[in-house]
Amino acid sequence: MRLNYLPSIIYFGMPMGLLGAGLNAHQLVEFFALEFDFSIILLSLGWVSFIFIFFHYVWHLIRVNNRSQLVQEWYDPFRRSFIPAVSLTLILFIISVSKVLGEIYTINQAWLLTSVLTVSVLHLMLNIFLING
C-alpha cells in the first residue's frame, strides 16, 4: 500500500528520538561525572530539527488546502497518533531546555509547570480545531 500523504508522526519522530536520547545522555553524563558533555550535541540537533519541523508543520496546518488532509488524518485511526506525537515532542523540548538552562540559570519550577500546562491547552485546542473540521 502506497501512502500519498505521510502521517505527521514520521516528521516528529526524529526530534522526539534526538531529544529523548539527549536527555538520556545527559543523565549518563551526570551519573558517570564525565568531563565532556556529549548530550548537548544530541539536544542541539533535536532542538534545531524540532523548531524547523514545528514551524513547517504549523505553516501547513494553517494553509487551507492542507487542512483537509490533516482533518482526514484525524479521522483515520491508523494515522491519528500525530497529535500525541506533537505534544510529547513539545514536552520533551521544554524539559530538555529546562535541564540544560537549569544548570546555568536558576529556573523557577512554576515556569516549567506553566509551559507543560500551555502545551496541554494547545493540545486540547488542536483537538477541537480538527474535530470541528
HELIX and SHEET records of a PDB file:
HELIX    1   1 ILE A    9  PHE A   32  1                                  24    
HELIX    2   2 SER A   39  ILE A   62  1                                  24    
HELIX    3   3 VAL A   64  TYR A   75  1                                  12    
HELIX    4   4 PHE A   82  ILE A  104  1                                  23    
HELIX    5   5 GLN A  109  ILE A  131  1                                  23    
END                                                                             
